[in-house]
Amino acid sequence: MNLALRKELGSYYTPSDVVASLVRWAARSKEDRLIDPACGDGRFLVAHANSVGVEHDPGAADVVHRAAGRSLIHEGDFFAWAAETLERFDCAAGNPPFIRYQRFTGEVRRGAIALCAAHGTVFTSLTSSWAPFLVATSTILKPGGRMAFVVPAEIGHAPYAAPVLKHLAAKFDWVQVVAIRRKLFPELSEDCWLLYCDGFGGQTGRLALSIMESFRFIEAPPKADRMISLDDWCSWRCRLRPYLLSPDIRALYRDIQHSADSLPLRDVARVGIGYVTGANDFFHLRPSQARREEIPERFLHPTVRNGRCLAGNAITNSTVEAWRRRDEPMLLLRLNRSDRLPPAVQAYLDSARGRSARETYKCRNREPWYVVPDVSIPHAFLSYMCGSKPVLVANRADCAATNSIHVVRLNGRLALSELQSRWQQPITELSCELEGHPLGGGVLKLEPREAGNVVLSRRIARTPRQEAQIADGLDVLRTWRHYGQSTRDLSVD
């Protein structure tokens, strides 16, 4: 299967040592009946003869028939099959497809969401495919049954992972997540962990977390490094990622977070996304192009286009002039409903590029199509995808910003200079790691809601041991997202 099709189907075939381990964890005897809900090329079925597989892709199903001839293969939609089958299984193992919510659509998604809801688990519209696969698989197990699966590392931080773990804790005696730092799939930017559940029909008030540097074949699930009560997990916004840190570092962070000297960013500012044009190449003009098209200056506004523009402590008039000298596409065509359009502007709107722009999804669904909504002048800009840490840059040139960065509007509780001073502290950097999430490839992403939770602390004296703990926590979380440098050598991206 070529890479594009594999991505579309979420099909990434599992290394043999992972397959052998998961099957060994799940199946306790040759007589155990095993189900793989998305069997791909059949390698989990080959590892256990008494198996049943379901595969949606006809080409892959043909491969399975040849590779695992002793196994029963159902070709089609797993969720539709699971909703109808009367068969129950001793165990399940596999690597469910990871299809992000944008492409996990249509009848399959509707069936998946409905089946999970019927069993008490409700997913949001942002749910990727692997989550309902796990819930649906649990519904066809026998009492005492077990599951062992490859899962995206998103299980440690994604909001839609919380319903999965809550469902499993309500249905199994034991729920264990195995966090693995080195990539199971080196060719993917996405990190993968492992999930093991035992004792279907029971319930537990704790989650077990095992932390491994790398994975090799093991006959049984590894020992748990952390036993986490569901209440404590919920206090960390239902995220397992904070538990990659030592208990001492977590305790120090909690002490600082709840001290009188600290407050969350949401208490001093509102963080949101910039404007969406729907056709950036049309609405963002270079100075030379604006002159050539004879667009009056009053209809052009300097704008911050992406995180690469956020250099230094502030965007100033000198910064904007440097963009002009480099003839960058830094001028937003900013039109209002009430504007009387000069002939030059109307000609630009009616040009071939304009006709193409108005057919884009965003443009054709607004009236008039050429008025870009939600253009505002914030106090500051915040990068939301970064390497070392998000940067907070003052807006001293009255620029607007695209949705490639966040816009920050202060409420008056803190001066911008004080906010920036607090933002530079190592404890705030650690908070960004804990409140944000890895995106793959060493990138940290900080959504507006996550940014609002970031802790801002006054610069107060801390012991050398506490400073070392904060630095170690930064090192740990950056290493887990594969940024991989010592915090002591990092500079702002």
VEXMAR-990317 format. One record per residue (C-alpha): residue in one letter; x, y, z. Coordinates in steps of 0.05 Angstrom, whole numbers. Example, Ala and Ser with C-alpha at 12.3 -4.5 7.8 and 13.67 -1.06 7.14 Angstrom:
BEGIN
<pt code="A" x="246" y="-90" z="156"/>
<pt code="S" x="273" y="-21" z="143"/>
END
This chain:
BEGIN
<pt code="M" x="0" y="0" z="0"/>
<pt code="N" x="29" y="68" z="-19"/>
<pt code="L" x="40" y="121" z="35"/>
<pt code="A" x="-18" y="165" z="13"/>
<pt code="L" x="-68" y="108" z="17"/>
<pt code="R" x="-39" y="84" z="83"/>
<pt code="K" x="-50" y="154" z="111"/>
<pt code="E" x="-121" y="158" z="84"/>
<pt code="L" x="-139" y="91" z="116"/>
<pt code="G" x="-97" y="102" z="179"/>
<pt code="S" x="-61" y="37" z="164"/>
<pt code="Y" x="10" y="32" z="191"/>
<pt code="Y" x="32" y="-40" z="201"/>
<pt code="T" x="60" y="-60" z="268"/>
<pt code="P" x="131" y="-83" z="283"/>
<pt code="S" x="137" y="-157" z="298"/>
<pt code="D" x="162" y="-150" z="369"/>
<pt code="V" x="102" y="-106" z="386"/>
<pt code="V" x="54" y="-156" z="353"/>
<pt code="A" x="83" y="-215" z="390"/>
<pt code="S" x="81" y="-178" z="457"/>
<pt code="L" x="9" y="-154" z="451"/>
<pt code="V" x="-17" y="-222" z="429"/>
<pt code="R" x="21" y="-255" z="487"/>
<pt code="W" x="-9" y="-205" z="536"/>
<pt code="A" x="-80" y="-214" z="511"/>
<pt code="A" x="-84" y="-289" z="496"/>
<pt code="R" x="-69" y="-335" z="555"/>
<pt code="S" x="-79" y="-400" z="518"/>
<pt code="K" x="-84" y="-427" z="447"/>
<pt code="E" x="-159" y="-437" z="459"/>
<pt code="D" x="-172" y="-364" z="472"/>
<pt code="R" x="-213" y="-332" z="416"/>
<pt code="L" x="-180" y="-267" z="394"/>
<pt code="I" x="-210" y="-209" z="354"/>
<pt code="D" x="-170" y="-158" z="315"/>
<pt code="P" x="-220" y="-103" z="295"/>
<pt code="A" x="-176" y="-74" z="240"/>
<pt code="C" x="-131" y="-131" z="220"/>
<pt code="G" x="-92" y="-97" z="163"/>
<pt code="D" x="-44" y="-147" z="133"/>
<pt code="G" x="-63" y="-200" z="185"/>
<pt code="R" x="0" y="-201" z="227"/>
<pt code="F" x="-37" y="-204" z="293"/>
<pt code="L" x="-79" y="-261" z="266"/>
<pt code="V" x="-17" y="-299" z="243"/>
<pt code="A" x="10" y="-293" z="314"/>
<pt code="H" x="-51" y="-329" z="343"/>
<pt code="A" x="-86" y="-383" z="303"/>
<pt code="N" x="-153" y="-379" z="338"/>
<pt code="S" x="-169" y="-310" z="313"/>
<pt code="V" x="-222" y="-268" z="277"/>
<pt code="G" x="-205" y="-206" z="238"/>
<pt code="V" x="-245" y="-149" z="209"/>
<pt code="E" x="-217" y="-107" z="153"/>
<pt code="H" x="-250" y="-50" z="115"/>
<pt code="D" x="-200" y="-46" z="58"/>
<pt code="P" x="-213" y="-101" z="6"/>
<pt code="G" x="-140" y="-102" z="-17"/>
<pt code="A" x="-115" y="-112" z="53"/>
<pt code="A" x="-168" y="-165" z="66"/>
<pt code="D" x="-142" y="-205" z="6"/>
<pt code="V" x="-72" y="-202" z="37"/>
<pt code="V" x="-100" y="-227" z="103"/>
<pt code="H" x="-134" y="-286" z="71"/>
<pt code="R" x="-68" y="-307" z="41"/>
<pt code="A" x="-27" y="-294" z="104"/>
<pt code="A" x="-75" y="-320" z="157"/>
<pt code="G" x="-115" y="-374" z="122"/>
<pt code="R" x="-135" y="-407" z="187"/>
<pt code="S" x="-168" y="-345" z="213"/>
<pt code="L" x="-239" y="-321" z="199"/>
<pt code="I" x="-238" y="-254" z="162"/>
<pt code="H" x="-298" y="-207" z="158"/>
<pt code="E" x="-291" y="-154" z="103"/>
<pt code="G" x="-328" y="-90" z="117"/>
<pt code="D" x="-344" y="-38" z="170"/>
<pt code="F" x="-323" y="-61" z="240"/>
<pt code="F" x="-373" y="-17" z="276"/>
<pt code="A" x="-432" y="-43" z="236"/>
<pt code="W" x="-407" y="-115" z="247"/>
<pt code="A" x="-396" y="-105" z="322"/>
<pt code="A" x="-466" y="-76" z="331"/>
<pt code="E" x="-496" y="-139" z="301"/>
<pt code="T" x="-451" y="-198" z="320"/>
<pt code="L" x="-472" y="-245" z="376"/>
<pt code="E" x="-402" y="-274" z="382"/>
<pt code="R" x="-361" y="-255" z="444"/>
<pt code="F" x="-286" y="-261" z="449"/>
<pt code="D" x="-236" y="-279" z="503"/>
<pt code="C" x="-188" y="-225" z="482"/>
<pt code="A" x="-171" y="-171" z="431"/>
<pt code="A" x="-106" y="-145" z="402"/>
<pt code="G" x="-87" y="-100" z="345"/>
<pt code="N" x="-68" y="-32" z="319"/>
<pt code="P" x="-132" y="7" z="304"/>
<pt code="P" x="-130" y="58" z="247"/>
<pt code="F" x="-110" y="128" z="267"/>
<pt code="I" x="-153" y="173" z="223"/>
<pt code="R" x="-160" y="245" z="247"/>
<pt code="Y" x="-229" y="273" z="255"/>
<pt code="Q" x="-225" y="315" z="191"/>
<pt code="R" x="-223" y="250" z="149"/>
<pt code="F" x="-260" y="204" z="197"/>
<pt code="T" x="-328" y="221" z="167"/>
<pt code="G" x="-390" y="192" z="135"/>
<pt code="E" x="-431" y="130" z="151"/>
<pt code="V" x="-373" y="94" z="186"/>
<pt code="R" x="-364" y="152" z="235"/>
<pt code="R" x="-438" y="158" z="248"/>
<pt code="G" x="-442" y="83" z="263"/>
<pt code="A" x="-381" y="87" z="308"/>
<pt code="I" x="-407" y="145" z="349"/>
<pt code="A" x="-477" y="114" z="355"/>
<pt code="L" x="-449" y="47" z="378"/>
<pt code="C" x="-406" y="80" z="431"/>
<pt code="A" x="-463" y="124" z="454"/>
<pt code="A" x="-507" y="63" z="462"/>
<pt code="H" x="-455" y="37" z="511"/>
<pt code="G" x="-452" y="102" z="550"/>
<pt code="T" x="-391" y="136" z="519"/>
<pt code="V" x="-402" y="201" z="482"/>
<pt code="F" x="-349" y="229" z="436"/>
<pt code="T" x="-342" y="300" z="410"/>
<pt code="S" x="-337" y="320" z="337"/>
<pt code="L" x="-261" y="324" z="344"/>
<pt code="T" x="-252" y="250" z="358"/>
<pt code="S" x="-203" y="210" z="316"/>
<pt code="S" x="-219" y="139" z="295"/>
<pt code="W" x="-177" y="98" z="344"/>
<pt code="A" x="-218" y="120" z="404"/>
<pt code="P" x="-286" y="90" z="383"/>
<pt code="F" x="-249" y="27" z="359"/>
<pt code="L" x="-226" y="13" z="430"/>
<pt code="V" x="-294" y="26" z="460"/>
<pt code="A" x="-330" y="-16" z="408"/>
<pt code="T" x="-281" y="-74" z="416"/>
<pt code="S" x="-293" y="-76" z="490"/>
<pt code="T" x="-368" y="-88" z="477"/>
<pt code="I" x="-355" y="-156" z="445"/>
<pt code="L" x="-312" y="-186" z="500"/>
<pt code="K" x="-331" y="-242" z="547"/>
<pt code="P" x="-329" y="-231" z="622"/>
<pt code="G" x="-257" y="-231" z="645"/>
<pt code="G" x="-234" y="-212" z="575"/>
<pt code="R" x="-170" y="-174" z="558"/>
<pt code="M" x="-148" y="-122" z="506"/>
<pt code="A" x="-78" y="-103" z="483"/>
<pt code="F" x="-71" y="-48" z="431"/>
<pt code="V" x="-24" y="1" z="399"/>
<pt code="V" x="-52" y="71" z="412"/>
<pt code="P" x="-29" y="141" z="392"/>
<pt code="A" x="8" y="179" z="447"/>
<pt code="E" x="-52" y="226" z="443"/>
<pt code="I" x="-83" y="180" z="495"/>
<pt code="G" x="-38" y="218" z="543"/>
<pt code="H" x="-65" y="288" z="528"/>
<pt code="A" x="-122" y="293" z="477"/>
<pt code="P" x="-189" y="315" z="507"/>
<pt code="Y" x="-225" y="260" z="468"/>
<pt code="A" x="-180" y="208" z="501"/>
<pt code="A" x="-213" y="220" z="569"/>
<pt code="P" x="-279" y="186" z="551"/>
<pt code="V" x="-240" y="125" z="527"/>
<pt code="L" x="-201" y="117" z="592"/>
<pt code="K" x="-263" y="131" z="634"/>
<pt code="H" x="-301" y="78" z="594"/>
<pt code="L" x="-246" y="27" z="603"/>
<pt code="A" x="-239" y="41" z="677"/>
<pt code="A" x="-314" y="29" z="685"/>
<pt code="K" x="-310" y="-37" z="646"/>
<pt code="F" x="-244" y="-70" z="667"/>
<pt code="D" x="-209" y="-89" z="732"/>
<pt code="W" x="-143" y="-64" z="705"/>
<pt code="V" x="-126" y="-9" z="655"/>
<pt code="Q" x="-53" y="3" z="638"/>
<pt code="V" x="-20" y="52" z="590"/>
<pt code="V" x="52" y="38" z="569"/>
<pt code="A" x="87" y="103" z="550"/>
<pt code="I" x="147" y="92" z="504"/>
<pt code="R" x="194" y="149" z="489"/>
<pt code="R" x="229" y="121" z="427"/>
<pt code="K" x="184" y="117" z="367"/>
<pt code="L" x="150" y="50" z="353"/>
<pt code="F" x="141" y="75" z="281"/>
<pt code="P" x="204" y="114" z="261"/>
<pt code="E" x="173" y="135" z="195"/>
<pt code="L" x="115" y="172" z="229"/>
<pt code="S" x="115" y="238" z="265"/>
<pt code="E" x="61" y="211" z="310"/>
<pt code="D" x="85" y="176" z="374"/>
<pt code="C" x="51" y="111" z="395"/>
<pt code="W" x="42" y="80" z="463"/>
<pt code="L" x="10" y="14" z="484"/>
<pt code="L" x="-54" y="-1" z="522"/>
<pt code="Y" x="-70" y="-63" z="563"/>
<pt code="C" x="-136" y="-78" z="598"/>
<pt code="D" x="-154" y="-140" z="638"/>
<pt code="G" x="-217" y="-165" z="674"/>
<pt code="F" x="-274" y="-143" z="629"/>
<pt code="G" x="-338" y="-137" z="670"/>
<pt code="G" x="-304" y="-105" z="729"/>
<pt code="Q" x="-283" y="-34" z="744"/>
<pt code="T" x="-225" y="4" z="773"/>
<pt code="G" x="-212" y="71" z="805"/>
<pt code="R" x="-140" y="75" z="782"/>
<pt code="L" x="-99" y="78" z="719"/>
<pt code="A" x="-31" y="43" z="715"/>
<pt code="L" x="24" y="79" z="676"/>
<pt code="S" x="89" y="45" z="655"/>
<pt code="I" x="145" y="88" z="628"/>
<pt code="M" x="195" y="58" z="579"/>
<pt code="E" x="253" y="88" z="541"/>
<pt code="S" x="245" y="38" z="483"/>
<pt code="F" x="206" y="-25" z="469"/>
<pt code="R" x="227" y="-96" z="456"/>
<pt code="F" x="190" y="-162" z="462"/>
<pt code="I" x="165" y="-177" z="533"/>
<pt code="E" x="119" y="-234" z="552"/>
<pt code="A" x="77" y="-195" z="602"/>
<pt code="P" x="58" y="-122" z="610"/>
<pt code="P" x="114" y="-83" z="645"/>
<pt code="K" x="108" y="-63" z="718"/>
<pt code="A" x="70" y="0" z="733"/>
<pt code="D" x="114" y="60" z="749"/>
<pt code="R" x="54" y="102" z="771"/>
<pt code="M" x="-13" y="82" z="800"/>
<pt code="I" x="-59" y="142" z="787"/>
<pt code="S" x="-127" y="151" z="819"/>
<pt code="L" x="-181" y="175" z="771"/>
<pt code="D" x="-192" y="235" z="816"/>
<pt code="D" x="-119" y="255" z="812"/>
<pt code="W" x="-119" y="244" z="737"/>
<pt code="C" x="-180" y="289" z="730"/>
<pt code="S" x="-144" y="343" z="771"/>
<pt code="W" x="-92" y="344" z="714"/>
<pt code="R" x="-147" y="356" z="663"/>
<pt code="C" x="-151" y="281" z="649"/>
<pt code="R" x="-81" y="279" z="621"/>
<pt code="L" x="-29" y="225" z="632"/>
<pt code="R" x="28" y="267" z="604"/>
<pt code="P" x="42" y="303" z="670"/>
<pt code="Y" x="57" y="235" z="701"/>
<pt code="L" x="119" y="228" z="658"/>
<pt code="L" x="148" y="275" z="710"/>
<pt code="S" x="171" y="252" z="779"/>
<pt code="P" x="123" y="261" z="838"/>
<pt code="D" x="169" y="313" z="867"/>
<pt code="I" x="167" y="357" z="804"/>
<pt code="R" x="92" y="350" z="799"/>
<pt code="A" x="84" y="370" z="872"/>
<pt code="L" x="129" y="431" z="863"/>
<pt code="Y" x="89" y="452" z="802"/>
<pt code="R" x="24" y="445" z="841"/>
<pt code="D" x="51" y="486" z="899"/>
<pt code="I" x="71" y="543" z="852"/>
<pt code="Q" x="7" y="538" z="812"/>
<pt code="H" x="-36" y="545" z="874"/>
<pt code="S" x="6" y="598" z="909"/>
<pt code="A" x="-18" y="669" z="920"/>
<pt code="D" x="38" y="693" z="874"/>
<pt code="S" x="10" y="656" z="813"/>
<pt code="L" x="-49" y="661" z="767"/>
<pt code="P" x="-69" y="631" z="700"/>
<pt code="L" x="-62" y="671" z="636"/>
<pt code="R" x="-138" y="670" z="627"/>
<pt code="D" x="-144" y="715" z="688"/>
<pt code="V" x="-104" y="771" z="656"/>
<pt code="A" x="-117" y="763" z="581"/>
<pt code="R" x="-161" y="732" z="529"/>
<pt code="V" x="-126" y="688" z="479"/>
<pt code="G" x="-158" y="675" z="411"/>
<pt code="I" x="-142" y="661" z="339"/>
<pt code="G" x="-129" y="713" z="286"/>
<pt code="Y" x="-172" y="725" z="225"/>
<pt code="V" x="-185" y="675" z="169"/>
<pt code="T" x="-186" y="703" z="98"/>
<pt code="G" x="-203" y="640" z="61"/>
<pt code="A" x="-153" y="659" z="6"/>
<pt code="N" x="-89" y="684" z="36"/>
<pt code="D" x="-52" y="693" z="-30"/>
<pt code="F" x="-106" y="741" z="-54"/>
<pt code="F" x="-117" y="781" z="10"/>
<pt code="H" x="-44" y="789" z="29"/>
<pt code="L" x="-6" y="835" z="-19"/>
<pt code="R" x="66" y="853" z="-25"/>
<pt code="P" x="80" y="928" z="-25"/>
<pt code="S" x="103" y="924" z="-98"/>
<pt code="Q" x="39" y="889" z="-117"/>
<pt code="A" x="-4" y="940" z="-80"/>
<pt code="R" x="31" y="996" z="-118"/>
<pt code="R" x="22" y="960" z="-184"/>
<pt code="E" x="-52" y="948" z="-170"/>
<pt code="E" x="-58" y="1021" z="-145"/>
<pt code="I" x="-93" y="999" z="-81"/>
<pt code="P" x="-100" y="1060" z="-35"/>
<pt code="E" x="-60" y="1055" z="29"/>
<pt code="R" x="-123" y="1064" z="72"/>
<pt code="F" x="-148" y="995" z="50"/>
<pt code="L" x="-83" y="960" z="69"/>
<pt code="H" x="-63" y="940" z="139"/>
<pt code="P" x="3" y="910" z="163"/>
<pt code="T" x="-6" y="840" z="189"/>
<pt code="V" x="33" y="784" z="223"/>
<pt code="R" x="26" y="725" z="178"/>
<pt code="N" x="59" y="668" z="217"/>
<pt code="G" x="102" y="650" z="277"/>
<pt code="R" x="166" y="663" z="239"/>
<pt code="C" x="149" y="737" z="242"/>
<pt code="L" x="151" y="736" z="318"/>
<pt code="A" x="224" y="754" z="329"/>
<pt code="G" x="247" y="793" z="390"/>
<pt code="N" x="205" y="822" z="445"/>
<pt code="A" x="159" y="866" z="402"/>
<pt code="I" x="133" y="880" z="333"/>
<pt code="T" x="150" y="953" z="321"/>
<pt code="N" x="144" y="1003" z="265"/>
<pt code="S" x="216" y="986" z="248"/>
<pt code="T" x="197" y="913" z="242"/>
<pt code="V" x="141" y="931" z="193"/>
<pt code="E" x="187" y="974" z="152"/>
<pt code="A" x="236" y="917" z="147"/>
<pt code="W" x="180" y="873" z="119"/>
<pt code="R" x="164" y="928" z="69"/>
<pt code="R" x="237" y="933" z="46"/>
<pt code="R" x="238" y="858" z="36"/>
<pt code="D" x="173" y="864" z="-3"/>
<pt code="E" x="139" y="810" z="38"/>
<pt code="P" x="64" y="796" z="30"/>
<pt code="M" x="50" y="834" z="94"/>
<pt code="L" x="-8" y="879" z="73"/>
<pt code="L" x="-79" y="855" z="88"/>
<pt code="L" x="-132" y="880" z="40"/>
<pt code="R" x="-179" y="904" z="95"/>
<pt code="L" x="-247" y="925" z="68"/>
<pt code="N" x="-311" y="941" z="107"/>
<pt code="R" x="-383" y="933" z="86"/>
<pt code="S" x="-393" y="1008" z="86"/>
<pt code="D" x="-332" y="1024" z="42"/>
<pt code="R" x="-342" y="1057" z="-25"/>
<pt code="L" x="-294" y="1017" z="-68"/>
<pt code="P" x="-249" y="1057" z="-114"/>
<pt code="P" x="-243" y="1032" z="-186"/>
<pt code="A" x="-173" y="1002" z="-172"/>
<pt code="V" x="-199" y="961" z="-114"/>
<pt code="Q" x="-260" y="938" z="-154"/>
<pt code="A" x="-215" y="918" z="-211"/>
<pt code="Y" x="-172" y="877" z="-164"/>
<pt code="L" x="-234" y="842" z="-136"/>
<pt code="D" x="-258" y="828" z="-207"/>
<pt code="S" x="-190" y="802" z="-232"/>
<pt code="A" x="-177" y="729" z="-247"/>
<pt code="R" x="-146" y="720" z="-178"/>
<pt code="G" x="-207" y="753" z="-147"/>
<pt code="R" x="-255" y="708" z="-184"/>
<pt code="S" x="-215" y="648" z="-161"/>
<pt code="A" x="-213" y="672" z="-88"/>
<pt code="R" x="-288" y="684" z="-84"/>
<pt code="E" x="-300" y="610" z="-100"/>
<pt code="T" x="-262" y="586" z="-39"/>
<pt code="Y" x="-305" y="557" z="17"/>
<pt code="K" x="-297" y="614" z="66"/>
<pt code="C" x="-307" y="669" z="15"/>
<pt code="R" x="-368" y="641" z="-18"/>
<pt code="N" x="-402" y="632" z="50"/>
<pt code="R" x="-397" y="704" z="72"/>
<pt code="E" x="-430" y="768" z="47"/>
<pt code="P" x="-396" y="806" z="19"/>
<pt code="W" x="-343" y="756" z="2"/>
<pt code="Y" x="-286" y="806" z="4"/>
<pt code="V" x="-296" y="830" z="75"/>
<pt code="V" x="-250" y="790" z="121"/>
<pt code="P" x="-284" y="782" z="188"/>
<pt code="D" x="-254" y="786" z="258"/>
<pt code="V" x="-195" y="831" z="241"/>
<pt code="S" x="-172" y="865" z="305"/>
<pt code="I" x="-111" y="897" z="335"/>
<pt code="P" x="-89" y="858" z="397"/>
<pt code="H" x="-41" y="878" z="451"/>
<pt code="A" x="6" y="820" z="436"/>
<pt code="F" x="17" y="758" z="395"/>
<pt code="L" x="30" y="687" z="419"/>
<pt code="S" x="60" y="631" z="377"/>
<pt code="Y" x="21" y="567" z="383"/>
<pt code="M" x="67" y="519" z="349"/>
<pt code="C" x="140" y="521" z="370"/>
<pt code="G" x="203" y="482" z="382"/>
<pt code="S" x="232" y="504" z="449"/>
<pt code="K" x="175" y="547" z="476"/>
<pt code="P" x="118" y="593" z="455"/>
<pt code="V" x="138" y="666" z="449"/>
<pt code="L" x="97" y="725" z="472"/>
<pt code="V" x="111" y="788" z="430"/>
<pt code="A" x="83" y="858" z="442"/>
<pt code="N" x="45" y="891" z="386"/>
<pt code="R" x="74" y="961" z="383"/>
<pt code="A" x="59" y="972" z="309"/>
<pt code="D" x="-17" y="961" z="312"/>
<pt code="C" x="-13" y="900" z="267"/>
<pt code="A" x="-68" y="849" z="256"/>
<pt code="A" x="-54" y="775" z="253"/>
<pt code="T" x="-76" y="713" z="215"/>
<pt code="N" x="-99" y="649" z="249"/>
<pt code="S" x="-29" y="621" z="243"/>
<pt code="I" x="-15" y="654" z="310"/>
<pt code="H" x="-55" y="672" z="372"/>
<pt code="V" x="-77" y="743" z="389"/>
<pt code="V" x="-74" y="765" z="462"/>
<pt code="R" x="-118" y="820" z="491"/>
<pt code="L" x="-103" y="842" z="562"/>
<pt code="N" x="-158" y="859" z="612"/>
<pt code="G" x="-118" y="910" z="652"/>
<pt code="R" x="-100" y="865" z="711"/>
<pt code="L" x="-27" y="861" z="690"/>
<pt code="A" x="14" y="908" z="648"/>
<pt code="L" x="42" y="877" z="585"/>
<pt code="S" x="113" y="887" z="609"/>
<pt code="E" x="97" y="847" z="672"/>
<pt code="L" x="62" y="793" z="632"/>
<pt code="Q" x="122" y="786" z="587"/>
<pt code="S" x="169" y="783" z="647"/>
<pt code="R" x="129" y="727" z="677"/>
<pt code="W" x="124" y="692" z="610"/>
<pt code="Q" x="200" y="686" z="608"/>
<pt code="Q" x="205" y="647" z="673"/>
<pt code="P" x="223" y="573" z="671"/>
<pt code="I" x="161" y="555" z="711"/>
<pt code="T" x="118" y="586" z="655"/>
<pt code="E" x="157" y="546" z="604"/>
<pt code="L" x="143" y="483" z="643"/>
<pt code="S" x="70" y="502" z="647"/>
<pt code="C" x="67" y="510" z="571"/>
<pt code="E" x="94" y="439" z="565"/>
<pt code="L" x="41" y="413" z="614"/>
<pt code="E" x="-17" y="452" z="586"/>
<pt code="G" x="2" y="446" z="513"/>
<pt code="H" x="12" y="382" z="475"/>
<pt code="P" x="61" y="349" z="427"/>
<pt code="L" x="43" y="354" z="354"/>
<pt code="G" x="98" y="308" z="327"/>
<pt code="G" x="166" y="323" z="299"/>
<pt code="G" x="188" y="358" z="363"/>
<pt code="V" x="133" y="411" z="358"/>
<pt code="L" x="93" y="436" z="418"/>
<pt code="K" x="23" y="462" z="403"/>
<pt code="L" x="-14" y="509" z="450"/>
<pt code="E" x="-88" y="518" z="435"/>
<pt code="P" x="-124" y="581" z="461"/>
<pt code="R" x="-158" y="542" z="516"/>
<pt code="E" x="-92" y="510" z="536"/>
<pt code="A" x="-57" y="577" z="534"/>
<pt code="G" x="-108" y="605" z="582"/>
<pt code="N" x="-88" y="552" z="633"/>
<pt code="V" x="-14" y="570" z="632"/>
<pt code="V" x="12" y="590" z="701"/>
<pt code="L" x="42" y="659" z="710"/>
<pt code="S" x="83" y="668" z="773"/>
<pt code="R" x="117" y="729" z="801"/>
<pt code="R" x="193" y="724" z="801"/>
<pt code="I" x="205" y="698" z="872"/>
<pt code="A" x="265" y="667" z="905"/>
<pt code="R" x="269" y="591" z="896"/>
<pt code="T" x="320" y="543" z="923"/>
<pt code="P" x="373" y="515" z="877"/>
<pt code="R" x="339" y="447" z="883"/>
<pt code="Q" x="273" y="476" z="860"/>
<pt code="E" x="305" y="511" z="801"/>
<pt code="A" x="339" y="445" z="783"/>
<pt code="Q" x="272" y="408" z="788"/>
<pt code="I" x="239" y="457" z="740"/>
<pt code="A" x="296" y="451" z="691"/>
<pt code="D" x="294" y="375" z="696"/>
<pt code="G" x="218" y="376" z="684"/>
<pt code="L" x="229" y="417" z="621"/>
<pt code="D" x="282" y="369" z="597"/>
<pt code="V" x="238" y="309" z="608"/>
<pt code="L" x="177" y="335" z="572"/>
<pt code="R" x="217" y="364" z="514"/>
<pt code="T" x="254" y="299" z="507"/>
<pt code="W" x="188" y="261" z="504"/>
<pt code="R" x="164" y="304" z="447"/>
<pt code="H" x="233" y="294" z="414"/>
<pt code="Y" x="257" y="365" z="419"/>
<pt code="G" x="318" y="335" z="451"/>
<pt code="Q" x="361" y="392" z="475"/>
<pt code="S" x="379" y="410" z="546"/>
<pt code="T" x="337" y="468" z="571"/>
<pt code="R" x="401" y="502" z="593"/>
<pt code="D" x="421" y="510" z="520"/>
<pt code="L" x="354" y="530" z="491"/>
<pt code="S" x="338" y="597" z="459"/>
<pt code="V" x="271" y="624" z="435"/>
<pt code="D" x="253" y="598" z="366"/>
END
